[in-house]
Amino acid sequence: MTSREPTGATSILTSTFALFVATALSVVFYPELAIRIDEIVGGAGGSGSSLGYFRSFYVLPGALAFLLVTGVALSFAARRGQRAFLATNAAAWVVLLVGLVGSVEWYYRSVRAASELR
């Protein structure tokens, strides 16, 4: 990039890169994040022994689909202008956070339900 490029292009690249890195890090550190999120949400604890399996078979494919859809949506939004891009980017951050917390709650709810069957 040159110093003559508009700051809008730089902010678009930076925000897109940050979103994609946050998505990748949430997959890599999913077991640790899941335990912490469950503690914050007020979960009653539970086994995190199969979080690696859950990450491999549910979180990773979901993150890849999220990245694909987000990349396409952001490219279309960037063509419509910076305001559309920022709105789409903000929506993608919300979807990422809701998806992360939702997947943690789904996992722990399933584990707790299975442990009650014993």
Helices and strands as residue ranges (DSSP letters): H 7-28, H 30-41, H 51-54, I 55-59, H 60-80, H 82-116
